Amino acid sequence: MNRCGSVAARLPKSERLDLAVRALANSESITDLAGEHGVSRKFVYEQRGKASAGLDEAFAMDASDEEGLFDLKVRGCVRAAMRANAPKQRRMLRC
């Protein structure tokens, strides 16, 4: 018996991604998604969890986010480009 014979093991990355995004959207039931792709509900929940963790990591703020995204040199001045939600007084032009 082939160990990689399950549908889930053979599911291409693009289909796993589509499955995870659709599961995160909650527009369809997990049961319907699993049936459509021929995989278990557990597999759909696992893919949804991986996608959710990836989004959490991608949007996690760290200490450097508070300092600014980058510095832009303009004619001898340095303009600190801050996040849109940073306090207004921190978004300023320093010369």
N, C-alpha and C positions, 0 to 999 in steps of 0.2 A: 504494500500500500504506500502511495506517495504521501509524504508528510506535508507537502505544500499543496495538497489537493483541495483545500477548502476554498470556497469562493472569496472569503475575506482575505486570505493570504494572496490570492491572485488579483485582487482589486487594484487597479492602477492608482497611482498617487493623485491624479487629477480627479478621479471618482471619489476617493477618500475625502479629498478637500471639499468637493461638492456636497457630499453626504454630511460632513461636519458643519458646513455653513448652513445648510438647510435645517439641520437639527438645532443649531443655535438660534435660528430665526423663529423657531416654534410655530411655523406656518403649517406644518404637517405633523402628524403623530409619529413617534418613534417607531411604533409598530408598522405603520404604512411605509416609512423609509426603509426599514429592515426588510420588509417583504418585497419592495420594489428592487432592491439590490441583492436579494437572496442571502442576506447575512442575519446574524442574531441581533436582538435588541441590545444585548450587552456590548456587542461590537460598535453599534451606533453610539451608545452612551460613552464608550471609550474614545471614539473619534471626536465626539462633542467636547469631552473633557480636555483632550489634547489641544483642540482649537481654542477653547476658552483660556487655557493656561498660556498659550502663545499670545493671545490678545492681552492678557493681564501683564505679561512680561514686556510686550511691545509698548504698552502705555504706562508702565510703572515710572514714577518720578524718583529721581535720586538727587543727591545734593547738588550735582552740577546743573540740574534743571533750574534751580533757584538762582544760580549765578548768571545764567544767560545761555543762549544757544551758540553765539559766536560774536566776535568783535569785527567790525568793519572799519577799515582805515579810509578816511575821506579827507584829503587835503590837510594832513597833519592832525586831524582830530580822530578820536576813536568813539564810535557810536556803539553802545552796548545794545544789541538786539535781544530783547527780553521776551518772555512768553506773554501772550495776550492777557493772561490773568495776573501778571505781576503788578505790584502796586505802581501807580502812575509816577510817583516820585523817583522810582528806580529806573524808569525808562527815560534816560536823558542823554544829552550830547555833552561829552567831556572834551574840552580843548586844552 
